Amino acid sequence: INNMLDKVDEMIIGGGMAFTFLKVLNNMEIGTSLFDGEGAGIVK
């Protein structure tokens, strides 16, 4: 993601990675879905 940020104006995040974004950005409950605690720091 970091490598692509300077090359794009917008980015669509899908799959398991999307749950990390939803939890961090929207404070959404994701239950037992995938969550990358280390990657959550990048989201902020």
MARVEX-469307 format. One record per residue (C-alpha): residue in one letter; x negated, y negated, z. Coordinates in pm, 1 decimal, decimal comma. Layout:
N
r_X_Y_Z
a_X_Y_Z
...
END
This chain:
44
r_X_Y_Z
i_0,0_0,0_0,0
n_-273,7_-245,4_93,4
n_-445,8_-188,9_-241,9
m_-127,0_-266,9_-431,6
l_-9,8_-575,0_-239,7
d_-226,2_-817,9_-436,7
k_-105,7_-669,1_-767,8
v_272,9_-682,9_-721,9
d_540,9_-936,9_-632,1
e_781,5_-678,3_-492,5
m_749,2_-315,3_-386,9
i_1007,5_-41,9_-339,1
i_932,7_199,0_-55,5
g_1108,3_535,0_-65,9
g_1090,0_881,6_79,5
g_962,5_950,1_428,7
m_763,0_627,2_431,8
a_1085,7_427,3_414,8
f_1186,1_535,5_765,9
t_877,8_369,4_915,8
f_969,2_43,0_741,0
l_1334,9_64,7_848,7
k_1243,9_126,3_1211,9
v_983,2_-151,6_1229,6
l_1152,9_-422,1_1021,1
n_1519,9_-359,4_1105,5
n_1479,6_-199,2_1449,4
m_1688,2_86,7_1307,1
e_1729,6_417,2_1488,9
i_1587,1_690,2_1264,5
g_1642,3_990,5_1491,0
t_1400,9_1273,2_1413,7
s_1309,1_1138,3_1068,9
l_945,1_1084,7_979,5
f_772,5_791,9_1150,6
d_408,8_691,5_1104,3
g_304,6_510,8_1421,7
e_-37,0_421,5_1280,7
g_114,1_296,0_954,8
a_368,0_88,0_1146,9
g_93,6_-166,3_1215,6
i_59,5_-229,4_841,9
v_431,9_-298,8_810,8
k_411,5_-590,7_1048,7
END
